[in-house]
Amino acid sequence: MNTQFKITKTDRPKQKPDPDTLEFGTVFTDHMFLMDYNKSSGWHDGRIVPYGPISLDPAAAVLHYSQTMFEGLKAYRAKDGSIQLFRPDMNAKRTTLTNARLCIPPIDEDLFVNAIKAIVDFDREWTPNKENTSLYVRPFIFANEAFLGVRPAEQFIFVIILSPVGSYYKSGLAPTKIFVEDEYVRAVAGGTGFAKIGGNYAMSLKSQEKAHAHGFSQVLWLDGVERKYVEEIGTSNAFFVIGGEIFTAPLTGSILPGITRDSVITLLREWGFPVREERFSIQDIYDAHEKGQLDEVFATGTATVISPVGLMRWSGREIIVNNGNIGHLSQKLYDEISGIQTGLIEDRHGWIQKV
């Protein structure tokens, strides 16, 4: 699909940030992408415009009934100076799944990817070239129809904004401290845990606040029914290396089907590691540690790629993983995926799309 979008260039370009001091998600580029939806015209009027506020009626459905979704991916400056995206087609497929769950009209997946490429290309000079930096891409859709009443909206807006970013955690690849949450729950099968929606993250804030108060970086969620089976770490999928095998929670509807998760599983199996996508309990993890079999714990996600875990606390009991150091497999996975993303390692899977 060769889609053309209208362009309005800003007359007030911003000063680009120092790549040495980039934080995550605090600076935004000169432009954004917008596209509207209504029942009579479908998705239409795709356009690139100057970055700025979006006007909303106080009765906009998103403000009252939370009919909204988002995605997240990154554009990378490759070693040859080109800009490339990592598996944007997977973000498009996940958008289709999320939209279906939230009664948001589907967007053609090629159109979705082409819109991302168009705005990234237009603001391509904002893509930093320093190590461990990238251009974060945030597509999102929300209901902007003005009405009060519980029904699916009939008017939406699709937006893409861009943000040059550094590491998600200031400590970079240093192992994090994880608080195991057994009071609050994030999601249950049949709900929206598999979808990329703001409500899932709003529900996690209380637990994250509690974890931070105790000096922990993130929360490990347990299942929402028995509160014993391991699910996700904060905004990421969780992996446990136990006795030479890698365990991760299965995609049964309560956790996000992470794109980095899928990439990690693909690589691990190619490297000959047995990966078990099955339910396992937090007690299983602690028992493995007691036996000296818990070799590594790490989280996977777009923001961090790989985030190793050095310490966990559950019900007042703390365990140290791999002496608090990053594990060999965590490092190998990070090097491989980030190398592919930045063009340092050959892409043998067709994961990279050039802008």
N, C-alpha and C positions, 0 to 999 in steps of 0.2 A: 504494500500500500504506500503510494507516494503522496502523502498528504501535505497540502500547503496551508499555512496558517497566516492570518493577518498579523502585522507587526507594528507596534507603536513604540518607538525608541525613546528612552528617558532623556530629558534635557537637563537632568541633574545627576550625573553619574557620581557614585560614591567613591571614596578612597578605599582601595583594597587593603585588607588587614595584613599585618606582619605575620608571615607564616610561622615564625618562631614562637608566637604568643597565642596561636589559635586555640580557642576552647571549643566545646561542642554545642552547636545550635544556638549561638548568640548573635551571629552576624549573617546578614542575608544579602544576596546579590542584587543587581540593578533591576531585574525583570522577573516576572512570574507568568505562568500560563493559566488561562481561564477558558472554560468551555461550559455552555449552558445546556440544560435539558428541560423540555416540557413534553407533554403527551402528544401534541400535534406535530412537533418538529423533530422529536428525538434529540440526540446529542448534536449540537450545532454551534456555529460561531466560535470555533477554536481560535484563540488569539494569544499573542505575546504582548504584554503591556508592562509599563513601569511598575515595580514593586510598590505596594502601598495598601492602605486599609480597604476592606471590602464592606460595602454598605449592606446592612441587614435590617429588615422590618423587626420590631420587637416581638411580633408574633411568629417569626420564622420557626418552622417546625424543629429545626436542630436544637434550638434553645430550650425547648420544652419536652421533646421526646427523644432526643439524642440519636436521631437517624443520621449517622455519620460514620465514615471509615477512613483509614489511611494506610499508606504503605511507606516503606523506607528502603532505599538502596543508595549506592555511591557511584560517582564517576571518579576515575583515577587518571592521573597524568602518567603515561607510560614512559619508559626509558628513552623512546624515540621522539618524545614530545607530543605524541598523539593522545587522545582522550578516549577512554573505553569504559564500558559498563559491564558489570558482572551479573549475568543471568537475568536481565530485565524481563525476559519472557516468563520467568517463574513468578515475578511480582504481578505480572498481568494475569496469570492463571489464578493466583491467590486472590486478586481483586475480584475476579469472576465469582469465586466461592463466597467471599465475604459479602459482596453485593446481593447474591441470592439469599443469604441468610437474613439480611437487613431490609429486604424488599427495595433495594436500590436498583435502578435500571442497569443492565449490563452494558459495559463499554467494549467495543470491538478490541480484542487484545493487540492487534497490530496498530490500531489507532492509539491505544494507551502507550505502547513503546515508542511510536513515532513522535508523540507529544513530548515524551521525556527527552528523546534525542534532540528535538527542535529547541527546547528551552536550554538544555545543556550546551548545545552548539552555539546558541546566540550569546550566552554568558560564559563561553568557554575560557576566557581569560581569567575568570575567577577560580579556576581549578588549580590549587596549589601544587607545587612540584617538590616540596620538601618531604623527606621520609616520614611516614606515619601521618600524613595529611591526605585529605581527599575532599571532594565536593559532595556533600550529603544532599540527596534528592528526596523531597517529601511530597508525593502525590496524595491528595485527599479529596473526598467527595462529601458534601453535606446537603441536607434538605433546606432550601431557602424559601419554600412556599409559606406564605403567611396564613395560618389558620390555627384554631384551637380545637382539638378533637383527636382521638386516638385512631389513626388510620395511616397507611403509607402515603407519604407526600407525592405530589405529581410534578414537582419542580425542584431541580437540583443544580448545583454548580460543581464542576471539577476543577481543581486548582493544583498547580505544581509550583513549589518554591524551592530555592536552592540555598545551601549554606556551606561555605568553606569551613572545614572542621579539622581539629587535631584529634588526639586520642580521647575516647569516651571517658576513660578513667585517667586522671592525672598521673597515676602511678604506672600507666602503660601496661606492660605485660607482667608486672609484679603480681604475685598471687593475692587474691582477695579473701576477705573473711565473710563467711556466709552464715546467716541466722536461719535456722529451720523453723518455719511458721506452722504451728499446730493449733492455733486459736482461730484465726481467720482463714477463709477459703477464697480462691480466685475464680474457679470455674468448675462446672460439672458437665458430664456427657449429656448432650441434648441442649446445652446452652450455647454460649458464643465463644468458648475458650479457643476454638480453632480459627476464629475470625480475627481480623486485624482491626479492632475497633477501640475507640478511646475509653469506652466504659470498662473494658477489661483492665486498663491501666489505672483508671480512677479508683477502682476497687482495691488496687494493690497499694495505694498511697499510705493507708493507715499502718500496714505492716512494715512498709519501708521506713516510715517515720520511727516506728518502734525499733527496728533494726539499727538505724543510724544512731538512735539515742544510746544504744549499747555498744557503739563502736564498730558496727558491721557494715560492709559495703552493699550487700544485697540480701535478698530473701530466697530461700529454697521453699517452694510450695509443695505441699502434700495434697493428695486427692481430696475432693470436697465431700466425700461420703464417709469413708472410714478414717480419714486423716492419718494415713499410715503409708500410702504408696507415693513414691517420689514422682514429681511431675516436672516443673520448670524452675529455673533460677532467674528470678526477676523478669527481665524482658528477653531471656535467652533460653535455649534448650540445654539440658544438663546431660553430661556424660560421665561415667564412672569406669575406671580401668581396674578390674578385679581379677587377679590371678591370670593375667594374660588375655582376658576377654573384656569387651567393651559393652557396657549396659547403657541403654537410654530408654526413656518411656515411649510406649507405642502411640501412634496417632489414632486415638479412639474418640476424639471429639472434644477433649478438654484442654489440649495443649496446641500451641501454634505449629503448623507445619513449616518449620524454618527452612529457608533457602540455604543458609550456611550449614544447618543440620544435615540436609540432603547431600550437600557437597562433601561434608566430613564423612558421612557413612559411605559414600561412593569411593572416596580415597582409601579409607580404612580397609574396605573389602578388596580393593585392588592391591593393596599392600599385604594382603593375606591375614589380616586380623579378623577374628570372629566378632561380629557385632550382633548383639541380642536386643531386639526391640520388644521388650516385654515388661510386664509389671514387676516391680521389686520394691521392697519396703525400706523405710529409713532404718529400721532395725537391721535389715540385711547389710546395709552400708556399715553400720557400727560394728556388727559381728565380723565383717570382713576386715575392718581395721584392727579389731582385737586379735584376729588370727594373723595379722601382718600381710594381708592380701590386697589391701586397698592401695594401689600404686599411684593413681592420679585421679583428680576430679577436675573437670573443666566445663565451661559454658560456651555456647556458640551463638553468634548473632551478627547481624550486619554491622552494628555499631562497633563491636570489639573484635570481630572475627573469632578469636579464641581468647577466653579469659580464664586462666588457671585459678584454682581454688587452693588456698594453703591452710585454711582452718574452717571448721564447722562447729556450730553449737546447736544442740537439740536437747530440750528439757534440762538445761543447766550443765549438760555434759559436752565438753569440748574435745575434738580430735584434731590433730595436726596431720596434714596430708603431705607426703613426700618431703618431710622436714621443712615444710613451709616454702619450698622452692618450686619453680616451674618444672614440670615433668618433661621427659624426652619426647613423648608422643605429642603433648601439647605444643611444644616448640616446633616439632616437625610439621604438624598440621598448619600452624600459623605461618611458617616459612613458605610452605607449598601454596596455600591459598592466597596469601598476600603477594607472593611472587607471581602467580598467575594474574592477579588483579592489576598489578603494575607492569606487566610485560617482562619481568625478569625471568620467568619460567614459561616454557611453551604451554599453550592451552591445547591439550589433547582431547578435550571433551566438548568443544564448541560452546563454552560458557561465556566467552567474551564477545561483546558486540561493540564495534568501533562507532564513534560519533562522527 
